[in-house]
């Protein structure tokens, strides 16, 4: 079992069973996302065994619309870890304005492909929600990616069932998931996808209870409310805030009623069928404006960096991957100085910006006039294309310029 070969750039989040970090793969010049189980889940625990089983199941698989698992192992502290591809994107709510039926269909169609492939393997996500989907740049604008397979969360399933606890995110949980956390099928994921679509179209979730019992009552016993889709200008801004500025969407209301039926047998039989039915309903309600999608991020103005100083002069295109600086021979820029860490600092791109990070070095990094704390990268100022990077007492000059 491989030790974790990746170096953390910054934490992305933490949960009840593990931590998630953005990391760099030095040798491959790529960014990855690594999940570590908490130390209390030792490598021989049932949690770690299940984590590894699911990681092995997904490793090397290449599904449309689903994040790829690259590798797993156990680190020097006995913690089980799993590395996945890094998706440079934005959450759906940051891209899709209320009432944009065409964009919502793109999301449903893309997520549906991934769900149908996962379901074909017998994998039910059980915790699909907007936080688990990112939109990344594609040739025709953007495409959705399921970024959290729920693998770490599945570890809590048995314990939740044993204690009678709820497993999942209540706003997006199906009625059958409230009743029986463990024995749910693909219809549960499609129910959650319908709730996401409802929220994106109307700007609100269908059920907004303040407590779990209240949400349970609504999901199990209340009819799906009408959408009340806000009228949206082509520029994306709402026309007004009065209660009259809403569009009736009877066909989409019918779609939602079936997609969120209380009985899972009455829902759509596949995610692809669900996506096709949404398109028909959105077109009928005249909420399917298929104008071109804008790119998620402006192109980098100066993606090429020249690193010079201390006997070093190298040029890199950051669009081809991050650049790591340190004493280790695998680094893209090798600086032979005994007080530098073997893997010291990193330059990378994220969401249309250039960032510099200290990789938990022993003696520190300074970017321009700012000291870099480990886990807190700094973005390159838009106005500066020449900045000093000081690794302890060794100074390098970074010059950024346009690419070809």
N, C-alpha and C positions, 0 to 999 in steps of 0.2 A: 504494500500500500504506500503510495507516494506521499511524502511530506508536502505541505503546501508550498509551491514554488513562487507564489505571487506576493508582491509587496503592497501593503495597504496605502492608498492615497488619502481616503477619508471615509468615515462611517456614513452609511446611507440610512441606517435604522436598526432598531433592536426590537425583539419580541420576547414572548414568554419562554421560548426554547432556544433562541440563538440570536446572533448578531449578523448584520449584512454590511459589507464594505465594498467600495469601489477600489479596485486594485489594478496594478500594472503587471503584465507579462513581459519581462525584460527581453527575453530572447526573441519572442515573436512580434515585438513592438505592437502590442494590442492592449486594450483595456478589458477587464473582466469584472464580474460581480461575484464575490465569494461569500457564502453563508457558512458560519461556524456554529455548531451546536454549543450550548453552554457547557462549562466544565463539569457540572453535575451529571451530564449525560455522557458517561465514560464510554469508551469504544466498544465495550461488551454489553452495554445496556440494551434493553429492547428498543428504546428510542433510536439509538445509534444504528442498530441492526436494520430497523425499518427505514431509516434515513438512507443508509447505504443501498438497500434493496431498491428503493425508488430511484436513487441516483444512477445505479447500474442500469436500470430499466430504460432511463431516458438518455444516458450518455451516448453520444454519437448519433442520436436520432435527429432528423432534420425535417421538422414539420412547418408547413406554412403558418405563419402567424403565432408561433409558439417559441419562446426563448429556448436556446440550445444549451444543454448541459455538456460541458467539456470534459470534466475530470472530477474525481473525488479522492479523498485520502484522510489520513490522521496526522495532525501536526505534532510538534515536539512536546506539547502539553497533554496529549491524549485526546484532543478535541477532534471530532469528525467534521470535515469540511466538504463543500461542494462548490465548484467553479462553473459559472454560466457566462454566456456572452453578454457584453455590455450593450444596451440599447440606448442610443443618444436620441432622446425624444422629449415629448411634452405630454402631460395628462390630457385626456379628451376634453375636459371642461375648459382648458386654455385655448383650444383650437376650434371647437364646434359651438357656434352660438345657438341659443334657443330657437327652435323652429326650422333649423336647417335639416330637412328630411333627407336630402341627398347625402350629406356628410354622415348622418346617423346610419343610413343604409350602408355606406362604405365601412363603418365600424362594425355593424352587425355581420356583414358579409365576411370581413376579414377574421373576426373573432370566431365566427361559425366554422370556418375551415379548420382552425386549430382545435376547436372543441370536438368536431366530428372525428378528427384523427386521434385525439386523446381518448375519446369514448370508445374508439375502435380497439384501443389497447386495454380497455377495461378501467381507465383512469377517470374518475370524477373529481373535478377541481374542488367543489364544495365551498369555496370562498371567493367566487368571482365578484368583483366590484370595480369601480373606476380606478381605485388606487393600484389595481393589479393589471392595468392595461396602459401601455404607452403608445403614442403615435410617433413613428419615425419617418424620416424622409424617404420618399420613393420617387420613381420616374414621373409618375402622374400626380405628385403632390405629397401624399403621405399614406401610410398603411399602419393598421393596428397590430400590436404584438402583445400577447399574454406574457407578462414579465415575471409573474410569481405563480409557479406551478402548484403552490399549496403544499409542497413536499414537507417543509418544516412544520406547517400548521397541522398536517395530517397526524403528526406525532402526538398531538394533544387529543386526538379523536377518541381513543380508547378510554383515556382518563375522564374525558368529558362525559362519555356515555355512562361510565361506571358511577359517576357522582351525580348524574342527572343534569349536568351543566349544558348550556347551549354552545354548540360549536359552529362558528361562522360569524358573519356580520349581519345582525338582525334586520337592518333596512333592506337587505337583498336576499333574505332567506325565504325559501319556499315553505308552504304549509307543512309538507311532509318532513322537512328538515327540522322544523320546530318540534314535531312529534317524535322523531326518531333520527338522531344525528347520524347514526352509523349506517343504516340501511337506506341509502338514497341512490338514485340513478342519474343518467344524463339529463332527464327532465328538470332536475334541480338546477343544473347549470344554465339551462335555457330560460328558466324562470328568472334567474339573476340577470341574465343578459337583457331580458325584456324590461326589468326594472331600470337598468342602466339606460336603455333607449328612452324610456318614459322620462327619466330625469333630464337627459340631454335635450329632448324635444321641448319640454315644458318649463325647465328651470327649477323643478321641484320633484321630490320623490313621491310615488303614489301613496305611501303610508309613512306618516311622520310622528309616530308615537314617541313619547318622552321616556318610556320605560319598556323593558323587554316584555312584560305581560301585556302592555297596551299594544305593542307591535305584534305580538302573538295573536291577540284578539283580531286585529285588523287583517293580517295576512290570512288567517284561517276563516274569518267570518264576514268580512266586508267586501262589497263589490269594488272592482277597480274603478277609480274615479275618472271622469272625463279629462282629457289631456289639457285643454285650455292653452293652446299653443300661442305664444306671443308673436305678433307681427314683427318681422325683422326686415330692416332695410338691407339692400345688397351690400352696403358697407359694413353691415354687421351690428349696427346700433339699434336699440329698441326705439320704436316710434313714440311711445309715450308710456306713462305709468298708470293711466286710468284703467278701470276694469273693462272698458269696452274695446281695448286694443288687443283682442284675442281672436284667433281663427278657430272656427269649428272644424273638427277633424273626425267625422263619424266613421269613416272607413278605418282609420288608425285606432279609434276607440274599439272597434270590433276586433282588430288585430290584437290589441292589448288584452282584451277580455279572454281571448283564446290562449295567448302566450302566457298569461298569468292565471290560468284556470286553477281552481282549488284542487281538482283531481288531476294528477300528472298525466293520466291516460288521455285526457281531453286536450292536451297541449300539442304543439307541432311534434312530428315524429322524428325530425332531424333538425339540426341547426341550419342546414342549407335550405330546407323547406321553409323555415322561419324567415330567413333572409329574403327569399323570393316573395313570400306573402307580404312582408313589410314593404317591398318596392311597389307591389300592386296597390296596396292601400295608400301609400304616400303619393303616388301618381294620381290616384282617384281624388285625393284631397287637395291636389295642386300644391303639394309641399315637396316637390322633387325637382328643384332647379339645379340642373347638372352643369353649371358653369365651372370653369377650371378652378382647381384648388391651388392656393398660394403655397410656396415652399414654407416649411416650418421656421427656417432660420435664414437670415441674409448670408450670402456666401462670405467666407473669410476674406478680408481685404488684403491681409499680409500673411499668407499661410506658410511661407518659407522662412526658416530661421537659420542664420549663420552663427555658429558658436565658435568664439575665438578667444585666445589668451592661454597662458601657462603651457605653451608649446602645442596648443590645440587649434585646429582650424577645420571645421566640418560644416556642411550645409545639409539641411533636412527639410523635406516637405511634410509638414505636420498632418496633412490630409492622409498620409500613408501610415500614420501611427505615432504614438508618443515617443519622446526622446528621453532616455534615462542617463543621468550623469553620476559617476562614482568611480571607485577604484577597481571594481570587478571587471574582468575582461569581457563579460557579456554586455556591459553597458554600451550604449551607442557613442557616448563621449567618455573616454577613459582619462582620468586625471591622476597621475602618480604622485599622491601626497599622503603620507602616513596618517595624518590627522583627519582625513576624509573617511566617511563610511564607505563600505564596499558598494552599496547602492544608496546614493545620497539624496538626489533630487530628480524631479520629473517635469517635463514640459508636455502639455497635451491640449487637445481641443475638446470642448463640450458646449453644446447649445450655441454654436456660432461665436464662441469666445475662445481665446487662448489663455491657458491657466498654467501656473507654476506651483509645484507642491514640494514640500520637504517630506522625505520618506522615512520619517522617524530617525533622522541621523543623530549621531552622537554629539556633534559639535555645532549643529545649527546651520541655517541657510538664510540669506537675506536677498530679497528681490527688489532692486532699486533701493528705496529708503525704508522698506518694510521688512521686519523680521517675520519669517514664516514659522508659525507654530505647526507641529505635526497634526495632520488631520484637518487643517484649515487652509486650503489652497487660495492663492490670490490671482485674480484675473489681470491680464495685461491691460493697462489703460489704452483706450482707443487713440489717444493723442500722441502716444510715445511708441516709436518704432526702433528705438535703441535704448537698451536698459542693461545695467550691470547686474550680474548674478554672483553673489559672494558665497562660496561654500567654505565655512569656517574662515580661514585667512587666504583663500585662493579666489581670485576674482576672474570671472569670465564675462565677456561682452556678448550680449544677444542683440543681433540686428535682424529685424523682421522686414520682409519685402514681399511684393506681389508674386504670385505664382504664374506659371505659363498657362 
